[in-house]
Amino acid sequence: MRTWGRLLMVCACSVLLGGCWDRTEINDLAIITAAAIDKAEAGEIMLSIQVFIPRAVGGGGVGGPTGSADRDLTTVLSGKGVNLADAMSKVQAKLPRKVFWGHCKIYLFGEEAAKEGIADHIDFLVRHPEPRNRAYLYISRGTAAQILGIESLLERSTAETLREYASLHIGMAVTLVDFRNMLNGEAQAVALPYIQQGSELEEQKQIQENSLLMGTAIFQRDKMIGTLTTKATRGLLWLRNEMTRASVSVRIAQGQGMVSVVPIRATTKLIPTIANGKWSILVRIDTEGDIVENGTLLNMMEPESIALVEKAVENEIRARIELALFSLQKELHADVSNFAAAFHRKYPQKWDAVKANWDSLYPQVQVSTKIHVAVRRPGLISESAGHPTSPDPKE
């Protein structure tokens, strides 16, 4: 009996060891790096996917013989369907390998598709087990498929380029998880990075490099209702406490020139108040920065000069915030500035009474700012190197 028991245990363990029965070899996969969704005719959508070309990234790929350095690393395939799943099946029919979403880093939506609503598309990306919830979302001016065709001299694909833009935090950086959180938030308004193709540089009738201009697309629920400019986007980043890397260039009247400051730390706090039936909010910003360029005759080692720069930077930040709020409150009536969440936290009962009408109340909220800027490092030199105040004694 002991022998039979041991034999039975060995057989049971052997069944558990067969863990590769459903494996899929990487050579059988078509790896998606970016996906673009556009509106098509007759109520359909067009799905375009960017996939790696295995022969281009293999042993005879970039840098190999016979001019293989000019070989494209990616290709774009498209298919139309009544929804994203149907379009995906049409794309799959064009490929001999199984489409794999696990490495898709970018989801691009065309402007027309965004205005129609992207709720159904988001449902596919969230419900399907393969797409990554940490991939970044973008809205493109025109068709999203055109963005996939932009060539970059530094990155291997459009997906890598857009991922690097998101990591730099030049504009909004929104993942699929962030989109869902904003859509389920108090205001149900969403802000996504908005890109458009910049000027084209043509050499020998070939586009060598295309710039991407960054703004912000504003959504009410799941439909795009407008955009913010690049400058207004900077103001929105200050409001949302997401300003991490940007330079602020200001003009100093006394010095007749420009001074550039790079914030190294920034904190934004929203302080809501309800008094006598009036809703107001104080935007308090504390930031520290370094002077990286001085185009004036001021000596940045003097406290008076530093004070002038700090005041000018405060005014510039305030102007950017006011520009963003004018578009959000007066034109779009969309609260992507997190005001609703601030009021909900401090006044939960009063918020419950007005949340159904927040879209009409938000434009009436009075906003004031209190900004404190501290310049910590004036740089390695005191006076401007390009504008000396006294002649060089060696000349």
Secondary structure in CASP SS format (residue, H / E / C, confidence):
PFRMAT SS
TARGET T0000
AUTHOR 0000-0000-0000
METHOD secondary structure of the structure
MODEL  1
M C 1.00
R H 1.00
T H 1.00
W H 1.00
G H 1.00
R H 1.00
L H 1.00
L H 1.00
M H 1.00
V H 1.00
C H 1.00
A H 1.00
C H 1.00
S H 1.00
V H 1.00
L H 1.00
L H 1.00
G C 1.00
G C 1.00
C C 1.00
W C 1.00
D C 1.00
R C 1.00
T C 1.00
E C 1.00
I H 1.00
N H 1.00
D H 1.00
L E 1.00
A E 1.00
I E 1.00
I E 1.00
T E 1.00
A E 1.00
A E 1.00
A E 1.00
I E 1.00
D E 1.00
K E 1.00
A C 1.00
E C 1.00
A C 1.00
G C 1.00
E C 1.00
I E 1.00
M E 1.00
L E 1.00
S E 1.00
I E 1.00
Q E 1.00
V E 1.00
F E 1.00
I C 1.00
P C 1.00
R C 1.00
A C 1.00
V C 1.00
G C 1.00
G C 1.00
G C 1.00
G C 1.00
V C 1.00
G C 1.00
G C 1.00
P C 1.00
T C 1.00
G C 1.00
S H 1.00
A H 1.00
D H 1.00
R C 1.00
D C 1.00
L C 1.00
T E 1.00
T E 1.00
V E 1.00
L E 1.00
S E 1.00
G E 1.00
K E 1.00
G E 1.00
V C 1.00
N C 1.00
L H 1.00
A H 1.00
D H 1.00
A H 1.00
M H 1.00
S H 1.00
K H 1.00
V H 1.00
Q H 1.00
A C 1.00
K C 1.00
L C 1.00
P C 1.00
R C 1.00
K E 1.00
V E 1.00
F E 1.00
W C 1.00
G C 1.00
H C 1.00
C C 1.00
K C 1.00
I E 1.00
Y E 1.00
L E 1.00
F E 1.00
G E 1.00
E H 1.00
E H 1.00
A H 1.00
A H 1.00
K H 1.00
E H 1.00
G C 1.00
I C 1.00
A H 1.00
D H 1.00
H H 1.00
I H 1.00
D H 1.00
F H 1.00
L H 1.00
V H 1.00
R H 1.00
H C 1.00
P C 1.00
E C 1.00
P C 1.00
R C 1.00
N C 1.00
R C 1.00
A C 1.00
Y E 1.00
L E 1.00
Y E 1.00
I E 1.00
S E 1.00
R C 1.00
G C 1.00
T C 1.00
A H 1.00
A H 1.00
Q H 1.00
I H 1.00
L H 1.00
G C 1.00
I C 1.00
E C 1.00
S C 1.00
L C 1.00
L C 1.00
E C 1.00
R C 1.00
S C 1.00
T H 1.00
A H 1.00
E H 1.00
T H 1.00
L H 1.00
R H 1.00
E H 1.00
Y H 1.00
A H 1.00
S H 1.00
L H 1.00
H C 1.00
I C 1.00
G C 1.00
M C 1.00
A C 1.00
V C 1.00
T E 1.00
L H 1.00
V H 1.00
D H 1.00
F H 1.00
R H 1.00
N H 1.00
M H 1.00
L H 1.00
N C 1.00
G C 1.00
E C 1.00
A C 1.00
Q C 1.00
A E 1.00
V E 1.00
A E 1.00
L E 1.00
P E 1.00
Y E 1.00
I E 1.00
Q E 1.00
Q E 1.00
G E 1.00
S E 1.00
E E 1.00
L E 1.00
E E 1.00
E E 1.00
Q C 1.00
K C 1.00
Q E 1.00
I E 1.00
Q E 1.00
E E 1.00
N E 1.00
S E 1.00
L E 1.00
L E 1.00
M E 1.00
G E 1.00
T E 1.00
A E 1.00
I E 1.00
F E 1.00
Q E 1.00
R C 1.00
D C 1.00
K E 1.00
M E 1.00
I E 1.00
G E 1.00
T E 1.00
L E 1.00
T C 1.00
T H 1.00
K H 1.00
A H 1.00
T H 1.00
R H 1.00
G H 1.00
L H 1.00
L H 1.00
W H 1.00
L H 1.00
R C 1.00
N C 1.00
E C 1.00
M C 1.00
T C 1.00
R C 1.00
A C 1.00
S C 1.00
V E 1.00
S E 1.00
V E 1.00
R E 1.00
I E 1.00
A C 1.00
Q C 1.00
G C 1.00
Q C 1.00
G E 1.00
M E 1.00
V E 1.00
S E 1.00
V E 1.00
V E 1.00
P E 1.00
I E 1.00
R E 1.00
A E 1.00
T E 1.00
T E 1.00
K E 1.00
L E 1.00
I E 1.00
P E 1.00
T E 1.00
I E 1.00
A E 1.00
N C 1.00
G C 1.00
K E 1.00
W E 1.00
S E 1.00
I E 1.00
L E 1.00
V E 1.00
R E 1.00
I E 1.00
D E 1.00
T E 1.00
E E 1.00
G E 1.00
D E 1.00
I E 1.00
V E 1.00
E E 1.00
N E 1.00
G C 1.00
T C 1.00
L C 1.00
L C 1.00
N C 1.00
M C 1.00
M C 1.00
E C 1.00
P H 1.00
E H 1.00
S H 1.00
I H 1.00
A H 1.00
L H 1.00
V H 1.00
E H 1.00
K H 1.00
A H 1.00
V H 1.00
E H 1.00
N H 1.00
E H 1.00
I H 1.00
R H 1.00
A H 1.00
R H 1.00
I H 1.00
E H 1.00
L H 1.00
A H 1.00
L H 1.00
F H 1.00
S H 1.00
L H 1.00
Q H 1.00
K H 1.00
E H 1.00
L H 1.00
H C 1.00
A C 1.00
D C 1.00
V C 1.00
S C 1.00
N C 1.00
F H 1.00
A H 1.00
A H 1.00
A H 1.00
F H 1.00
H H 1.00
R H 1.00
K H 1.00
Y C 1.00
P H 1.00
Q H 1.00
K H 1.00
W H 1.00
D H 1.00
A H 1.00
V H 1.00
K H 1.00
A H 1.00
N H 1.00
W H 1.00
D H 1.00
S H 1.00
L H 1.00
Y H 1.00
P H 1.00
Q H 1.00
V C 1.00
Q E 1.00
V E 1.00
S E 1.00
T E 1.00
K E 1.00
I E 1.00
H E 1.00
V E 1.00
A E 1.00
V E 1.00
R E 1.00
R E 1.00
P C 1.00
G C 1.00
L C 1.00
I C 1.00
S C 1.00
E C 1.00
S C 1.00
A C 1.00
G C 1.00
H C 1.00
P C 1.00
T C 1.00
S C 1.00
P C 1.00
D C 1.00
P C 1.00
K C 1.00
E C 1.00
END
